[in-house]
């Protein structure tokens, strides 16, 4: 069905351009072409990404004392996006790991006052790390707060705006595509989320970003609030797990980022207060990176996220690409259910604008008698080959 829809959209644009006696423009800003109607500005292109991962993990805990390895296609996405008058749309599916998962599927409308209303299935407005595309994050896995506090995509409506030094978004959401309680006389989960950012410095490769976000979560008739975390390996089990069984919670988060030439620093802290539970659930990280080849990490103030960093001297132009060293410290504390402290060292190579190779070494210390496998350590490394378009 999707190829038929994609072909029909492209055919409509081609016929409209022909009627106006202006041929469509086909441009390549990346590996895939974009078709643009010169008369209307309407556009259409195919998008996607492939990530191929390999990992080796050694777990030294009383309940899990062994080594294991994993190779997988972490992402295999294909979709379309485009614009039609004041509307923009995107639809993308992921075929990796023997599943078909819906990712961003949404329709947006930009109003006269500069605000945008978005309908569909997309990320809730929480956390710079969460909202930055995985094609542009520094490490193979997002920081532990992202998974511990279940930041995700949901079906909803969101109002957003932004400019050269600020952004703001607020939305109301039901469940995600993977949550289906219809026909069972049960209520699905819901969330209300908001995020605001300020960029008081944003010029000549220097950026100071500040932000805060909040989310109210109601589990409905589904599973209750559950906070748990991995040691920043996608293929590792969760070593700490607080299954509260409660119905609702409020998540608070703060974020900050600084870019100065080839250097960048990013920090976030979150806390989830669960109704009826006295335990404190907190998680946060601080990371730093340095482009050895002199590039500056790209940033967009209008939505408060990191963007794609292109190599100054691509391999195809006779250069060596961009090389980046990075480090991150994370801590997730679930009170009596245990604590994770994780250190990650990363090396990234960007031979071309849309191609990246990543290597991460991860060391995690598991603390607390209430942790799933008991206290101990987890060590390992993982690597990725990535292309997107």
C-alpha positions in Angstrom: 0.0 0.0 0.0 2.7 2.5 0.9 4.5 2.3 -2.5 1.2 3.0 -4.2 0.5 6.0 -2.0 4.1 7.3 -2.5 3.8 6.9 -6.3 0.5 8.6 -6.4 1.8 11.6 -4.4 4.7 11.9 -6.7 2.5 11.6 -9.8 0.1 14.3 -8.6 3.1 16.7 -8.1 4.4 15.9 -11.6 1.1 16.4 -13.3 0.5 19.7 -11.4 3.9 21.0 -12.5 3.3 19.9 -16.1 0.0 21.7 -16.1 1.8 24.9 -15.2 4.4 24.3 -17.9 7.1 24.1 -15.3 9.0 20.9 -14.9 9.4 19.6 -11.3 12.7 20.2 -9.6 14.5 17.0 -8.5 17.2 17.8 -6.0 19.6 15.6 -3.9 20.4 17.1 -0.5 21.3 13.6 0.6 21.2 10.0 -0.6 17.5 10.3 -1.7 15.9 12.7 -4.2 13.3 15.3 -3.3 10.7 16.4 -5.8 9.5 20.0 -5.6 6.8 21.8 -7.5 8.2 25.2 -8.5 4.7 26.8 -8.8 3.5 25.8 -5.3 6.6 24.8 -3.3 4.9 21.5 -2.5 7.5 18.7 -2.0 7.8 15.0 -1.6 10.7 12.6 -0.7 11.4 9.2 0.6 13.2 8.9 3.9 14.8 6.1 5.9 17.7 4.8 7.9 19.7 1.6 8.5 21.7 0.9 11.6 23.8 -2.3 11.9 24.9 -3.1 15.5 27.3 -5.5 17.2 27.8 -5.8 21.0 29.8 -7.8 23.5 28.7 -7.6 27.1 30.2 -9.1 30.3 27.8 -9.2 33.3 29.5 -9.9 36.7 26.6 -10.0 39.2 25.3 -12.8 41.4 22.2 -13.4 39.4 23.7 -13.0 36.0 27.4 -13.9 35.7 28.3 -14.5 32.1 29.3 -12.9 28.8 27.1 -12.7 25.7 27.3 -11.1 22.3 24.7 -9.8 19.9 24.5 -8.6 16.2 21.4 -7.0 14.8 19.8 -4.6 12.5 18.9 -2.0 15.1 16.9 0.2 12.7 15.6 -0.5 9.2 13.2 2.4 8.5 11.4 3.5 5.4 8.9 6.3 5.0 7.8 9.4 3.2 7.6 13.1 4.0 6.6 16.3 2.3 4.7 19.5 2.3 1.4 20.5 0.8 0.5 24.2 1.0 0.6 24.9 4.8 0.6 21.3 5.7 3.5 19.0 6.3 3.4 15.3 6.7 5.6 12.3 7.6 5.0 8.6 7.8 7.7 6.1 8.7 7.8 2.4 9.6 10.6 0.4 11.1 11.1 -3.2 9.9 14.1 -4.1 12.2 14.3 -7.0 14.8 11.6 -9.1 13.0 8.9 -6.5 13.8 7.0 -3.7 12.0 6.8 -0.7 14.3 5.1 2.6 13.6 7.4 5.6 14.2 6.5 9.2 13.3 3.2 9.3 11.4 1.8 12.8 11.6 0.2 15.8 9.9 1.2 19.4 10.9 -0.4 22.7 10.0 1.4 26.1 10.3 -0.9 28.9 11.3 -0.7 32.6 10.5 0.6 33.4 14.0 3.6 31.2 13.5 2.3 28.4 15.7 2.1 24.8 14.5 -0.5 22.2 15.4 0.5 18.6 14.9 -1.8 15.5 14.9 -0.7 11.9 14.8 1.8 9.5 16.4 5.0 11.3 17.5 7.2 12.0 20.5 5.9 13.7 23.5 7.6 17.1 24.1 10.1 15.9 26.8 13.9 16.1 26.9 16.4 17.4 24.4 18.0 13.9 24.3 14.6 12.3 23.5 13.6 14.8 20.8 17.0 14.8 19.0 16.9 12.3 16.2 18.9 9.1 16.8 20.8 10.0 13.6 22.3 13.0 15.5 22.8 11.8 19.1 26.4 11.4 20.2 26.3 7.9 21.6 24.7 4.7 20.3 22.0 4.8 23.0 20.2 7.7 24.6 20.9 8.5 28.2 19.3 6.4 30.9 16.5 8.8 31.8 15.0 8.3 28.3 14.3 4.6 28.9 13.8 4.7 32.7 10.9 7.1 32.5 9.4 5.7 29.4 9.7 8.6 27.0 8.0 7.5 23.9 5.8 8.2 20.9 2.0 8.5 21.4 -1.1 9.4 19.5 -2.1 12.9 20.2 -2.3 16.6 19.3 0.4 19.2 20.1 0.7 22.9 19.7 4.3 24.3 19.2 6.2 27.4 18.4 9.8 28.6 18.2 12.2 31.2 17.1 15.9 32.2 17.1 16.1 32.0 20.9 13.2 29.9 22.2 10.8 27.1 21.7 7.7 25.9 23.4 5.4 22.9 22.9 2.4 21.4 24.8 0.4 18.3 23.9 -2.3 15.9 25.0 -1.7 12.2 24.2 -3.4 8.8 24.4 -1.6 5.5 24.0 0.9 4.5 21.3 0.3 2.3 18.3 1.6 -0.6 20.4 -1.0 -0.1 23.1 -4.4 -1.4 22.0 -7.1 -1.9 24.6 -10.0 -1.3 22.2 -12.8 -3.8 22.4 -11.9 -4.8 25.9 -13.9 -2.1 27.8 -10.6 -0.8 29.2 -9.0 2.7 29.1 -5.6 3.1 27.6 -2.9 5.2 29.1 -2.6 9.0 28.5 -0.1 11.8 29.0 -0.1 15.6 29.1 3.4 17.0 28.4 5.0 20.4 27.9 8.5 21.7 27.2 10.1 25.1 27.0 13.6 26.1 26.0 15.7 29.3 25.8 18.9 30.0 23.8 20.4 33.2 25.2 23.6 32.6 23.2 23.5 31.4 19.6 26.1 32.8 17.3 29.4 32.1 15.6 29.6 28.4 16.8 28.7 29.3 20.4 25.5 28.1 21.9 24.0 28.1 25.4 20.7 26.1 25.6 18.5 25.9 28.7 15.3 23.9 29.0 12.6 22.4 31.3 9.8 19.9 30.7 7.0 18.2 32.6 4.7 15.2 31.9 1.6 13.9 33.7 1.1 10.2 33.1 -2.0 8.1 33.8 -1.7 4.4 33.2 -5.5 3.9 32.7 -6.4 0.3 32.9 -3.1 -0.9 31.6 0.0 -1.8 33.6 0.9 0.6 36.4 3.8 3.0 36.6 7.1 1.0 36.2 10.6 2.6 36.3 13.5 0.4 35.2 16.8 0.8 33.4 19.5 -1.0 31.4 23.2 -0.2 31.7 23.0 1.8 28.3 23.3 -1.4 26.2 20.3 -2.0 24.0 20.8 -5.7 24.2 21.3 -6.0 28.0 18.5 -6.8 30.4 17.2 -4.3 32.9 19.3 -4.5 36.1 17.1 -2.2 38.3 13.3 -2.3 38.3 10.7 -0.6 40.4 7.2 -1.9 39.4 5.0 0.4 41.6 1.6 -0.8 40.3 0.3 2.8 40.8 -1.9 4.6 38.4 -0.3 8.0 37.8 2.8 10.0 38.1 4.4 13.4 37.3 7.8 13.7 35.6 10.0 16.8 35.9 13.1 17.5 33.9 15.8 20.0 33.4 18.3 20.2 30.5 21.3 22.3 29.5 23.7 22.3 26.6 26.8 24.3 25.6 28.6 24.4 22.3 31.9 26.3 21.7 33.6 25.5 18.5 34.5 21.8 18.4 33.5 21.3 22.0 30.0 20.4 23.3 28.5 19.6 26.7 25.0 18.3 27.4 23.4 17.5 30.8 19.9 16.4 31.8 18.2 15.5 35.1 14.8 14.0 35.7 12.6 12.9 38.6 9.4 11.0 38.5 7.0 11.4 41.5 4.6 8.4 41.6 1.3 8.9 43.4 1.2 6.7 46.5 4.9 5.9 46.5 7.3 7.6 48.9 10.5 6.4 47.0 12.5 8.9 45.0 13.1 7.9 41.3 15.8 10.0 39.7 18.0 9.8 36.7 20.5 12.1 34.9 23.6 12.4 32.8 26.3 14.7 31.7 28.2 14.2 28.5 31.0 16.0 26.6 32.3 15.7 23.1 35.2 17.1 21.0 35.5 17.1 17.2 39.2 16.4 16.6 38.8 17.7 13.0 37.3 21.0 14.0 33.6 20.7 13.2 30.9 22.3 15.4 27.9 20.4 16.6 24.8 21.6 14.8 21.8 23.0 16.8 18.4 24.4 16.1 16.9 26.9 18.6 13.4 26.8 17.1 12.8 23.3 18.6 15.7 23.1 21.0 17.4 20.0 19.5 20.8 19.0 18.1 21.0 18.6 14.3 23.2 16.8 11.8 26.9 17.6 12.0 28.5 17.3 8.5 32.2 16.7 8.0 34.2 19.7 6.9 36.3 17.5 4.6 34.3 14.4 3.4 36.1 11.3 2.2 34.5 11.7 -1.2 36.2 15.1 -1.5 39.6 13.7 -0.6 39.4 14.4 3.1 39.4 12.3 6.3 35.8 13.0 7.4 34.9 14.2 10.9 36.3 12.4 14.0 34.7 12.9 17.4 35.7 11.8 20.9 33.0 11.7 23.6 32.4 10.7 27.2 29.3 10.4 29.4 28.5 9.8 33.0 25.0 8.6 34.0 23.3 7.7 37.2 19.8 6.2 37.8 18.6 5.8 41.4 15.5 3.9 42.1 15.8 3.9 45.9 15.3 0.4 47.4 15.2 -1.1 43.8 18.8 -0.3 43.2 21.1 2.1 41.4 23.1 2.2 38.2 26.2 4.3 37.6 27.5 4.2 34.1 30.5 5.6 32.3 30.7 5.6 28.4 33.6 6.4 26.1 32.8 7.0 22.5 34.6 7.4 19.2 32.6 8.5 16.1 33.7 8.8 12.5 31.6 10.7 9.9 33.1 9.9 6.5 30.2 11.6 4.7 27.3 13.8 5.8 24.8 10.9 6.0 27.1 8.1 7.0 28.5 7.4 10.5 30.5 4.7 12.3 30.3 4.5 16.1 32.2 2.7 18.8 31.2 2.8 22.5 32.8 1.3 25.6 30.5 1.0 28.6 31.2 0.4 32.3 28.3 0.1 34.7 28.3 -0.4 38.5 25.1 -1.9 39.9 24.4 -1.1 43.5 21.7 -2.0 46.0 20.4 -5.4 47.3 17.1 -4.6 45.6 18.6 -4.7 42.1 17.3 -7.5 39.8 20.5 -9.5 39.7 22.3 -8.2 42.8 25.2 -5.7 43.0 28.1 -6.0 40.6 29.5 -4.7 37.4 28.6 -4.8 33.7 31.3 -4.1 31.0 31.3 -4.2 27.2 31.6 -2.5 23.9 29.3 -2.0 21.0 29.7 -0.7 17.4 27.4 0.7 14.7 27.5 1.3 11.0 24.8 3.9 10.0 23.3 5.5 6.9 20.2 7.6 6.6 18.5 9.6 3.9 
